[in-house]
């Protein structure tokens, strides 16, 4: 599996959770996503279970 960029991950998150993201960016190369409490669990589940992200497996 190739390395995924912050830009690719941000684009995927933004398209999946459009309208539910408060802040999205990567200042200083650190991926930053701000959302509400109702969305955070779904967002983390999306990152965990969606190839090619699977960051926690």
Backbone as JSON, one array per atom type, in Angstrom:
{
  "sequence": "XXXXXXXXXXXXXXXXXXXXXXXXXXXXXXXXXXXXXXXXXXXXXXXXXXXXXXXXX",
  "N": [[0.86, -1.19, 0.0], [0.56, 2.19, -0.86], [1.8, 5.36, 0.33], [-0.47, 7.61, 1.76], [-1.55, 10.92, 1.17], [-2.0, 13.95, 3.12], [-3.66, 15.71, 1.79], [-5.21, 14.04, 0.13], [-6.61, 12.53, 2.04], [-7.98, 14.6, 3.39], [-9.61, 15.56, 1.29], [-11.25, 13.36, 0.84], [-12.55, 13.09, 3.34], [-13.86, 15.57, 3.41], [-15.64, 15.31, 1.24], [-17.23, 13.15, 2.04], [-18.32, 13.99, 4.51], [-19.54, 16.43, 4.07], [-20.67, 19.62, 4.97], [-20.75, 18.98, 7.63], [-18.35, 19.44, 8.75], [-16.39, 21.61, 10.61], [-13.85, 22.89, 10.7], [-11.16, 22.34, 8.49], [-8.05, 21.28, 7.53], [-4.42, 21.44, 7.08], [-2.33, 22.71, 8.77], [1.1, 23.46, 9.08], [1.68, 20.88, 8.27], [0.29, 19.13, 9.87], [-2.48, 17.19, 10.14], [-5.7, 18.46, 10.52], [-8.92, 18.36, 11.76], [-12.01, 19.61, 12.55], [-15.04, 19.01, 14.07], [-18.49, 18.41, 15.03], [-19.76, 16.9, 18.1], [-21.59, 14.91, 17.46], [-20.78, 13.94, 15.01], [-18.14, 13.07, 15.13], [-17.59, 10.37, 15.89], [-18.56, 8.86, 13.7], [-16.9, 9.9, 11.72], [-14.3, 9.11, 12.57], [-14.68, 6.35, 12.47], [-15.05, 6.05, 9.72], [-12.48, 6.73, 8.77], [-11.04, 4.68, 9.94], [-12.06, 2.32, 8.79], [-12.13, 2.54, 6.01], [-10.54, 1.68, 3.1], [-8.05, 3.42, 1.27], [-7.21, 4.22, 3.76], [-7.38, 3.12, 6.56], [-5.97, 3.61, 9.03], [-5.64, 2.7, 11.63], [-5.33, 0.02, 11.69]],
  "CA": [[0.0, 0.0, 0.0], [1.33, 3.42, -0.95], [1.57, 6.37, 1.35], [-1.56, 8.53, 1.45], [-1.21, 12.3, 1.55], [-3.01, 14.68, 3.88], [-4.62, 16.29, 0.84], [-6.13, 12.97, -0.28], [-7.48, 12.23, 3.19], [-8.86, 15.76, 3.59], [-10.6, 15.59, 0.21], [-12.19, 12.27, 1.08], [-13.35, 13.47, 4.51], [-14.72, 16.68, 3.04], [-16.72, 14.86, 0.37], [-18.11, 12.25, 2.8], [-18.97, 14.68, 5.62], [-19.8, 17.8, 3.63], [-21.65, 20.31, 5.8], [-20.6, 18.58, 9.03], [-16.99, 19.78, 9.14], [-16.25, 23.01, 11.02], [-12.53, 23.32, 10.23], [-10.46, 21.27, 7.8], [-6.79, 21.79, 6.99], [-3.19, 20.8, 7.55], [-1.3, 23.71, 9.08], [2.4, 22.92, 9.45], [1.73, 19.46, 7.94], [-0.47, 18.33, 10.84], [-3.87, 17.08, 9.72], [-6.6, 19.03, 11.51], [-10.33, 18.29, 11.41], [-12.88, 19.97, 13.67], [-16.44, 18.7, 13.79], [-19.29, 18.38, 16.26], [-19.74, 15.64, 18.85], [-22.44, 13.91, 16.81], [-20.14, 13.47, 13.78], [-16.77, 12.6, 15.32], [-17.53, 8.9, 15.9], [-18.71, 8.4, 12.32], [-15.7, 10.31, 10.98], [-13.2, 8.22, 12.94], [-15.01, 5.04, 11.92], [-14.78, 6.15, 8.29], [-11.02, 6.68, 8.58], [-10.56, 3.38, 10.39], [-12.54, 1.19, 8.0], [-12.13, 2.81, 4.57], [-9.26, 1.62, 2.4], [-6.72, 2.99, 1.7], [-6.83, 4.9, 4.99], [-7.13, 2.07, 7.56], [-4.82, 4.08, 9.8], [-5.52, 2.08, 12.94], [-5.31, -1.46, 11.57]],
  "C": [[0.89, 1.23, 0.0], [0.96, 4.4, 0.15], [0.47, 7.32, 0.89], [-1.17, 9.93, 1.93], [-2.34, 12.91, 2.38], [-4.08, 15.24, 2.96], [-5.65, 15.27, 0.39], [-7.12, 12.64, 0.83], [-8.45, 13.37, 3.44], [-9.96, 15.83, 2.54], [-11.67, 14.52, 0.42], [-13.11, 12.58, 2.26], [-14.34, 14.57, 4.15], [-15.88, 16.23, 2.16], [-17.71, 13.98, 1.12], [-18.92, 13.0, 3.85], [-19.23, 16.15, 5.31], [-20.91, 18.43, 4.47], [-21.56, 19.98, 7.28], [-19.22, 18.91, 9.59], [-16.92, 21.27, 9.45], [-14.96, 23.59, 10.47], [-11.82, 22.12, 9.62], [-9.19, 21.85, 7.21], [-5.6, 21.0, 7.46], [-2.1, 21.84, 7.79], [-0.03, 23.02, 9.58], [2.5, 21.41, 9.19], [0.99, 18.56, 8.9], [-1.94, 18.35, 10.45], [-4.79, 17.53, 10.84], [-8.03, 18.99, 10.99], [-11.12, 18.63, 12.67], [-14.31, 19.73, 13.23], [-17.21, 18.69, 15.1], [-19.25, 17.0, 16.9], [-20.55, 14.54, 18.17], [-21.74, 13.27, 15.61], [-18.8, 12.78, 14.03], [-16.65, 11.08, 15.3], [-17.63, 8.33, 14.5], [-17.47, 8.73, 11.5], [-14.53, 9.39, 11.3], [-13.43, 6.8, 12.44], [-14.74, 4.98, 10.43], [-13.28, 6.02, 8.01], [-10.5, 5.28, 8.91], [-10.89, 2.26, 9.4], [-12.47, 1.37, 6.49], [-10.73, 2.67, 3.98], [-9.14, 2.83, 1.49], [-6.29, 3.62, 3.02], [-6.47, 3.93, 6.09], [-5.96, 2.41, 8.47], [-4.61, 3.33, 11.11], [-5.49, 0.57, 12.88], [-3.91, -1.93, 11.37]]
}
